[in-house]
Amino acid sequence: MQKTSIDKLTELLQEDSDLLENQLKLAGLQVMLFEFLRQIVHERLEFFFGDMTSTAKGGWTWKVPEKHQDLFSNKNGPAFEKQLTWFEEMGAISHDDIEIIQLQRQRRNDIGHRMINVLTDDSISSIANEECQALLGMIFKIDNWWLREVEMSIDPDFPGREDEDARATATSFATQILIQFVRKACGLPADEPSE
């Protein structure tokens, strides 16, 4: 049963309140960040374990050998959780990071399926900038680890490979764009780290 608060609703509906706009903006950002996190975790492992093969339509796809199929199947548990465990075993993330991701997964589900409750239910906290920043931190951590430990280790010509500062902040172009999105949405200066 939903518990609504007159105070919360009043604040949401006040003419000069930015709360509704802010909550909807952060909700969209949170869902986008979580789905991007799932995507990079999956795609990095697909690249690592798979072989690129051509499709009948002339495109390309990744084919993962049978011995690694369990990482991509929900048969023995959720694939995403198994993929996160792989990154933990490799030292890219910690068990605490996985707990943060799982909390944000639940939050993403609340936002995606029960947004009206998030906006009006006293027992569900409003969406905070820090939640988006936490997800961005996980994306940054995995993306940076991947570039340093995988891409730079196999490509002797990788830009910034020998520069320790460049290695410490290396991210993909997509992650750099997300960093700017989060900074803008959370009201952070463009040059301030957000992870």
DOFI-187676 format. One record per residue: residue in three letters; x, y, z of N, C-alpha, C, O, CB in turn. Coordinates in steps of 0.05 Angstrom, whole numbers, plus 5000, padded with zeros to 4 digits. Glycine has a CB too. Example, Ala and Ser with C-alpha at 12.3 -4.5 7.8 and 13.67 -1.06 7.14 Angstrom:
<torvos>
ALA526448865156524649105156526449345156528549345169522649115181/SER525749555142527349795143525850015157526850235161528249885114/
</torvos>
This chain:
<torvos>
MET501749765000500050005000501750255000503650275016498150005024/GLN501250434983502750684980502150875003499750915010502250814953/LYS504250995014503851195034504551465022506951515016505551135060/THR502651635018503251895008503352105030502152065051501251984986/SER504852305025505152525045504052775033504752845010508052555053/ILE502452915047501353175038503653365034503753515015499353285058/ASP505653355052507953545049509553485024510353665010509753515074/LYS510053225019511653154995510153224970511253344951512252844995/LEU507553164969505953244945505753544942505953644919503153124948/THR505453684964505253974962507854094951507854274934504754094990/GLU510153984960512654084950513054014920514054184905515053954966/LEU512153774912512353704884510653884866511453944843511453404881/LEU508353964875506454104859506554414861505054544847503654014865/GLN508254514878508454804880509454914854511154804841510454884903/GLU508355144847508955264821511955334818513055304796507355514817/ASP513155424839515955504837517955284845520355334849516455744855/SER516955034849518654814857519954684832518654634812517054604873/ASP522554624835523954474814524254184821525554034807526754604809/LEU523054104843523353824853522453614833523953424828521753794879/LEU520153644821519153444802521053424778521753204770516253514793/GLU521753654767523553654744526253524751527353364736524053944734/ASN527253594774529853484783529653174787531453034779530753614810/GLN527453084800527152804804526852644778528052424775524652754822/LEU525452754759525152614733527752614718528452414705522952754716/LYS529252834720531952844707533752634719535152484705533153134710/LEU533852624746535652434759534752144754536351964753535752494789/ALA532052104753531051834747532051734720532951514717527951834748/GLY531751904700532651834673535651774673536551584660531952044653/LEU537151944686540051914687540851664702542651514693541352154701/GLN539451604724540151364739539551104723541250924723538451354765/VAL537351094709536650864693538750834670539650614665533850884682/MET539351064657541251054635544050954645545250784632541551334622/LEU544951054668547550974678547550674686549550534680548251144703/PHE545450584698545350294705545450124681546849924680542950234723/GLU543850194661543750024636546450044621547249844609541450124618/PHE547750274622550350294610552450124624554049994612551350594609/LEU552250114651554049944667553649654659555649514654553449984697/ARG551149564657550649284648551749234620552949024615547649234648/GLN551449434603552449404575555449374574556549204561551549644558/ILE556949554588559849534586560949284599562849164590561149784599/VAL559649194621560548954634560248714614562048554611558948894660/HIS557948704602557348484582559248504558560448304550554448494573/GLU559448744546560948774522563948734526565348624508560549044510/ARG565048814549567848774554568548474555570548384544568748914580/LEU566748324569567248034571566747894545568147704538565447924593/GLU564847984530564247864503566747904485567447724470561747994491/PHE567848144486570248204471572648024480574047914463571048504473/PHE572947994506575147844518575047554511577047424503575247884548/PHE572647434515572347144511571447064483571846834475570447044531/GLY570247244468569047174443570747204419572947324420566547334439/ASP569847104397571147134371569147284353566747224352571946864359/MET570147474338568447624319567947444295569847344282569747894311/THR565347414288564647264265562647414248561247594258563446984273/SER562647364222560847504205558047374206557747134211561847504176/THR556047534201553247434201552347394172553747484154551347634216/ALA550147264169549047204142548247464128548247474103546547024144/LYS547747684143546947934131549348114126548948344119544948074149/GLY551748014129554148164123555148334146557048494142553548344100/GLY553948304170554948454193556848284210557848074201552548544211/TRP557348374234559248234251557848184278556248344287561848394255/THR558547964291557647904318559847764333561847674321555047734316/TRP559447744359561347594376560347314382557947284389561947754402/LYS561947124379561246844386563046764409565446754407561546654361/VAL561746694431563246614455563446314456561446174453561846724481/PRO565946214459566245924460564545794483563945924503569145854464/GLU563845544479562145394498563245404527561645434546561945104489/LYS565845384530567045384557566545634573566845634598569945324556/HIS565845854560565346114573562446194572561746414581567146334561/GLN560746034560557946094557556446154583554546314583556545874542/ASP557246024605555846064630555946354639554046444652557145884652/LEU558046504632558146794639555946954626555247174635560846904631/PHE554846854604552947004588550146874590548246964576553847014560/SER549846674606547246534609546046574637547546594656547546234603/ASN543446594639542146614664541546334676540146314697539546774661/LYS542546124664541845854672542645794701541045684716543245654654/ASN545045864709546045804736546246054753548046084769548745664735/GLY544346234750544346494764544446714743545146674720546646514783/PRO543746954753543747184734546547234721548547254735542847434749/ALA546547264695549047304680550447554690552947554693548547324650/PHE549047764696550248014704551747974730553948084733548148234708/GLU550647824749552047774774554547614770556647664783550147634794/LYS554447414752556847254746558947424733561347394738556047014728/GLN558147604716560047784703561347974723563748024721558647944681/LEU559748084742560948254762562848094779564948194787558648364780/THR562247844786564047674801566647634786568847634798562747404807/TRP566547604760569047574744570747824747573147804751568347534714/PHE569548064745571048314749572148334777574348434781569248554742/GLU570648234797571748234824574148054826576148124838569548154844/GLU573947814815576147624816578647724802580847654810575247354804/MET578247894782580548004768581748254782583848354774579648084740/GLY580348354803581348584818580348844808581349054816584248574818/ALA578448844789577449094778575649234797575649484799575949044751/ILE574049084812572149194832572249024857573448804857569249204820/SER571149134878571148984904568348874910566448934896572049174927/HIS568248714931565648614940563848844948561448844943565948414964/ASP564949054961563449294968562249424943560049524943565149494984/ASP563849434922562849554896560449394886558549514877565149554875/ILE560649134888558348964879555849024895553649034885559048664881/GLU556249064921553949134938552749404930550249434930554749144968/ILE554449594923553449854914551849814888549649934885555850054909/ILE552949664870551549614844548849474849546949544836553349434826/GLN548749284867546249144873544149334885541849314879546748904892/LEU545049514903543249714914542149894891539849964891544649884935/GLN543949974873543050144851541349994831539650114817545550254837/ARG541749724830539949564813537149564824535149594808541049274811/GLN536849544850534249554863532949834858530549854853534349494892/ARG534650034861533650304857532750344828530650474823535850514864/ARG534250244809533550254781530850124777529150224762535650124763/ASN530349894790527849754787525549924799523349934787527949484801/ASP526050044822523950224834523250454815520950514811524950334861/ILE525350574804524950794786523550704760521650844751527650934778/GLY524350484749523250394724520350284727518850314708524950174714/HIS519650174750517050044752515150184772512750144771517449764761/ARG516250364789514550484810515350774814515550874837514850324836/MET515750924792516651204795514651374811515451544826517051324767/ILE512051324808510051484823510451434853510051624868507251404814/ASN511251194860511751144888514251284898514351394920512050834893/VAL516351294881518751434888518151724893519251854911520951404865/LEU516351834877515652124879513852184903514052404915514352214854/THR512151994911510152054931510151894956508851964976507452034918/ASP511551674957511551484980513551565001515951594995511951194971/ASP512651615026514451695047516651485053518851555062512951745072/SER516051235048518051025055520150995033522050835037516550755058/ILE519951135011521951114990523251394987521951594983520651034962/SER525951394990527351654990527351764961527351624941530151625000/SER527452024960527752164934530452094922532252014936527452474937/ILE530652114896533152054882535152274888534552514886532652024851/ALA537552194895539652384902541852384881542352184868540852324930/ASN543152614878545452644860547552424865548752314847546752924863/GLU547852364891549952164899549451894887551351744882550152154929/GLU546951824882546351564870547451544841548651344833543351504870/CYS547051764826548051764799551151774800552451654783546952014784/GLN552251924818555151934821556351664828558551594819555952154841/ALA554951514845555951244853555951064829557850914825554151124875/LEU553851064813553750904789555950984769557350814758551050924775/LEU556351244766558451344748561151254759562951174743558451654746/GLY561551244785564051154797564550864790566850784784563951184827/MET562450694789562850414782563550384752565150224745560250254789/ILE562150544736562750544707565650624702567150494688560850724691/PHE566450844715569250944712571250724721573150674707569651194729/LYS570650604744572550404755572950174736575250084731571550304782/ILE570750064726570949834708572249914681573949774671568149714703/ASP571350144670572350234645575350304646576950224629570850484635/ASN576150434668578950504671580650254675582850224663579350694695/TRP579750064691581149814695581549674669583649564663579749634716/TRP579349664653579449524628581549644609583049494596576649524615/LEU581549904607583450034590586349984599588049924583582850334588/ARG586750014625589449974636590449684634592649634625589650074665/GLU588849504643589649224646589349054622590748854618588249104669/VAL587449124604587048964580587949104555589849014542584048894578/GLU586749334549587349464524590249554522591649514502585449704520/MET591249694543593949794543596049574544598249594534594449984566/SER595249344556597149124558597548974532599548844528596348934580/ILE595548994514595848854488596449034465597148944443593248704482/ASP596349294469596849484448599249664455598849854470594349654442/PRO601549614444603949774451603750064442605250234451606349654439/ASP601950124423601550394413599150544426598350754416601250394384/PHE598050434447595750554460596550834471598550854485594650374483/PRO595051044463595751314472595751334503593851244516593751514461/GLY597851454514598051494542598951254558598951264583595451584553/ARG599751054544600550804558602750834578602750714599601350594537/GLU604751004571607051044589606651264609608251294627609451104572/ASP604551414607603951644625602151554648599851494643602751884609/GLU603251544672601751444695599251604700597151494708603451444720/ASP599351874697596952034701594851974680592451954687597652334699/ALA595651934655593751864634592551584640590151544635595151864607/ARG594151404649593151134656591051144678589051004677595450944664/ALA591551314698589751324721587051444714585051394728591051494743/THR586951604693584351734686583251644659581251754649584752034685/ALA584451444647583651344621580751234622580151074639585551134610/THR579151324603576451214600575751214570577051354554574351374616/SER573751064563572751064536571251324530570551474549570850824531/PHE570851384505569551634497566651634509565751844518569451654467/ALA565251414509562551394519562551464549560751604558561351114515/THR564451364564564551434593565251724597564151844615566751254607/GLN566851844580567452124583564952294578564452494592569652214562/ILE563252214560560752354555558852324579557652514588559252244530/LEU558752084591557052034614558052204638556352314653557051744622/ILE560652234641561752404662560652684659559852814679564852404662/GLN560652784635559653054630556653074635555753274646560253144602/PHE555152874627552252874633551752884663550053044672550952614621/VAL553152724678552652714707553552974720552153074737554252474720/ARG555753084712556653344723554553554718553953714736559353424710/LYS553553564694551553764687548953724703547853914714550953764657/ALA547953474703545453414717545653464747543653534760544653124712/CYS548053414758548353444787549453714795549953764819550253234797/GLY549753894776550654164782553554184790554254364805548954274803/LEU555254004780558054004787559654164766558854164742559153714789/PRO561754294773563454424753564554224733564953994740565754574766/ALA564954314708565754134687568454004692568953784682565954284661/ASP570154134708572854024712573153884739575353794746574854244710/GLU570953854754571153724780570653424777568653344764569053844800/PRO572353254788571952964786569252894800568553004821574252804799/SER567852704788565252624800565152344810563152254820563152664779/GLU567352194807567351914817568051904846568051694858569151744801/
</torvos>
